[in-house]
Amino acid sequence: PALVLAVCCLWADTAQGAELTFSAVKNAGDGQVDLSLVGTAPFVNYGFDTFGFDGAVPGPTFRVKPGETLAINFKNDLLAANNVGCETTAGEFCEAATTNLHTHGLHISSKGVADGLAANSDDVLVNIAPGASALYRFDIPQYHMGGTHWYHPHHHHATALQAGGGAAGLLIVDDPPGYLPTAYESMEEKVLFISGHNLDTLQTMARSAQAGVLEQAFTTAQAAGLPANVLLVNGQSLPTLTIDGNTWYRLRMVFAAVEQRLQLSTTGDARCTLKLLAKDGVYLETIPRDITTIYLYPGARADVAFSCTCTTYPCSGTLQSGAGAAAGATAGARTSAGARRLLQRPRPPPPPGPGAGMMEIDVMLFTVNRGTSISTPILETFTPLR
């Protein structure tokens, strides 16, 4: 019992329940932006650093319109001393300080400087050495569908370590004005960049690559009695999202992880409705689709219309991942047991392969206040133009 109490209290120190915050937004229309990759981004408050863009996990959110160009001056600020070659590590993981920039989901050119261009597009074979910079120009076609995407490094032999460690961020292609009916277009957006970090897996990869960064991640967490299978939302552990009742919100969700999957549903006093709009940056043929569970695998995205009501305001709930969702649990159904708390063991066995194993964990809390609407608006059925 004493050990359980110690683990509980140490984990509580990581500011669970704090109000959800959002990354800085950089708009392509404002001109060229700077972006740097570092190995000194704090991992929550676990006491060690990890990979991150602009010193944070996650990195900034980029927004771009169809027909615009997202121009990025990308700097690799990782240490050359941590860039151990593949011939030395003699394993799958190496060159941990060499990097590049990949947009996950965009339908754009894969050409770059090697093809005679002045700047790189989505060329995953670019090698940016420690201390070096490179210019990227992502030209978004005028016909590109609006959608939710993400970006991360994609240097082979270091992708899982850098991106899985936290170097990733959201990339949104905005819908043209009038593309969606007003009820959808006017929804307030809530960006949920969900990242899964199995510190056992990350430490194993880091030590194999002699990466310097993350080589003591699991050991440090274990010594502090902290969970080693960590799920963050916008870089926070179990944050709270505050919303108004009878109001539709558009949740733009990304699951950035090396392994494992999520099956998301809601529990608690709040009665919530989920309607799927898009998966992996592509609108459904007809929206919305009523759902009770959101399935997310590593790299997956989902755009979901989300609305809650209370019998008595305010009320609360939990967005959770668990087997109950797979069994067809009703989203928003009342439960007498209350919200679950971190059901995974401090050191879970490594999943058998990328994407395997479901995380059973509370992802986010939400509080529902009385809004100005007395009833939830009906969303009309709509077929997005393709």
DOTI-669226 format. One record per residue (C-alpha): y, z, x. Coordinates in steps of 0.05 Angstrom, whole numbers, plus 5000, padded with zeros to 4 digits. Example, Ala and Ser with C-alpha at 12.3 -4.5 7.8 and 13.67 -1.06 7.14 Angstrom:
491051565246497951435273
***
This chain:
500050005000504850165057503649485087504849125021511349515012513649325082512248585071515848615004522148935032522648495093522047875050527248145002532148155060532247395061537247395003532647164947536147094881542946884910546646344871544445644889549145284937549744544952550544145016556943795034557643095004559442485046561341855008560141165038566640925008570641395052568741015115564341155175561541865180558742265238551842585236548342975291541243215300540543905331534944385347539344995335539645025259537945735235531445765194533846195136534546875171527646885203530646975272528946295302532045605301529444945276531244205272537144035226542743545214549743785228546944475244544044615175537844555131538344105093543543615120549443335081548442935018550342195024552741814963553341054963554740534909551039864902554739364945557439884993555540015066553640705090556140715163553741305206555141465278548741845294548442315354542142605383544043305406536943525423535343765494532543285545528243845573524343855508522843115509515943145540512442475544506042285508502342185574503642915590502043235523496042775516496042895441498742635376505443005383510242845439517342605454519943155408527143035429527242285417529442085348532341575299534641545227530641305167532741235095526741405051526540974989532240474998530839734990534739495051533939115116529439395171533039005226537539295280540539215349533938965376534738375328541638205354545738605304551639035322548639645288541839885265539439865194532940205174529240045239524140605250522540335320529340515348528941045402535141485411534441915473537142625478544742605487545241885463548641605401547340995357551140655301547640535235550040085179545940115115548139535071546339694999545239064958549638964898543438934855540439584882538240064826541540734825536841294846535141914885532741814956532842205022533642105096530142395158528242215230522441735238520941695312513441625317509942245346515842685327517142525253512943095224515943605271523243415263523243245189518143785171522244285210528344155167531943525192532843175125537743085069539042755002541542034994543941824925545341114902550241194845549340844779554840334764559740564710556940424641549840294666547140894627549041124557554441654556549542214541546042084608552141864648555942504630550442994650552443484703548143374764544443924801541543714868535044074886532843904956526144274958523044335027516244615045515144925114508245155135510245525198503045545223502744785221509644705251508145175309501644815324505244145327511044425368506444735420502444095424508843705436511844235483517944175438521444825454523844865382519045205333513945395386514346125363515646005289509246275260508646835312515747075296514547065221507847425227510847965271516348085220511448105161514747485130511146935093509146355137508545855081515845785062519145395005526645295005531444994954537744724987535945155047535345795006529346224987528446314912535746194893538646264823541545674784546445884729547045404670549845374599545145364540544344744495546944314552543343744588543343754664540643214710536243524764535743064824529543334859526643174928520443484959520943445034514543695067509043515116503443745071501744085004504343904935508144224877506544244803512844514771513844834703518245374674516746084650520946654624525246834564529046174566526045614525526944984566525844244556524143744611525042994603523242524660528341984676526141694742520841774796521841604870528641294858526440824802528140924728522340934679521740304638524140714579527741384584526941954571519642164574517742854548514043254601511843964613510143894687513743574746508843324800511743264870508043054933511043025003516842535001516842474925523142494882524142624808530242574764529443034704533843194644533643954637536144384580534945114559536445564501535946314489534146744429539147244456544247044509544047094568536746974584532946764646526946384672523346144733521645454759514745554789509145164821502145354801495545184770498245364701502344734702496144314715492644634656498144384610502545004604508344904557514944874594519345454573513945844537514846594536510347004582509147744579507247774652513947544676515447114736510447084793512347264863509946884925502546844910500846504976498046935031502447095092497946615132494846095087489345665116492144995139490944465084485643945101490743385107497843145091499343225017493243665004493444354974498044604919503245134932502945704881509945984888516246144850521245594869527745774834530546274784535446064730540146434685542346134618549146334589551946174521555245494524560045134478554744734441551045054383545244574390542244134444544443404437539042894422537942394479537241684453531641244479534240744529531340174571535040124638536839424661532439174718
***
